[in-house]
Amino acid sequence: EAGVAQSPRYKIIEKRQSVAFWCNPISGHATLYWYQQILGQGPKLLIQFQNNGVVDDSQLPKDRFSAERLKGVDSTLKIQPAKLEDSAVYLCASSLRGGEGDGTEAFFGQGTRLTVV
Amino acid sequence: QKEVEQDPGPLSVPEGAIVSLNCTYSNSAFQYFMWYRQYSRKGPELLMYTYSSGNKEDGRFTAQVDKSSKYISLFIRDSQPSDSATYLCAMSASGGSNYKLTFGKGTLLTVNP
């Protein structure tokens, strides 16, 4: 079974530039998550999709971050304009469904390491 | 107070040692408790999953949850160099369609041969 695919693996941009990350979840997984992991910290949920609808985006800085999941499959996360404090690893994860005993395991991609200089 | 606090800080142990990793939490609504392992430059992978209180064992790994104390632990027996990684505790309160994981900051474990 193919895992969660993310690209690019690494990105270096200057502050105030824009950047986009792409995620392809495991086939058939209804729930997709974007997490931000700052060095030395645990992942923090930015946004959760159930199919192509947003379930939780309470911690997404909406003035600069946006995300979409077209047709309930692939997703993109965009930052515009980037700030120095956005330097982090952006992890995409997917799960079969959300919130029940079975199928709640979230499978993570390898992440995109963003450096803002 | 953070919702999830993870102790201890970086750990370095000899091969074969017993390792104890711990998290405390403040949200009494948490019902699902997980331990993830994250190798360097990789995404987290689920190691152990427990619902509500109790113990769960899987090979060399044992997860314990004490909801009355809001305290969870992961024990690793006969630790191996391949166990060297960052271990993250994670918790969730919700059922239904909202499954939001709250993570601890992680503990970096190094097992020395």
Interface residues (C-beta under 8 A of the other chain):
Chain A: V4 T31 Y33 G40 Q41 G42 P43 K44 L45 Q48 Q50 V55 D56 L91 A93 S95 R97 G98 G99 E100 G101 T104 E105 A106 F107 F108 G109 Q110 G111 R113
Chain B: V4 Q6 Y32 R41 K42 G43 P44 E45 L46 Y49 Y51 L88 A90 S92 S94 G95 G96 S97 N98 Y99 K100 L101 T102 F103 G104 K105 G106
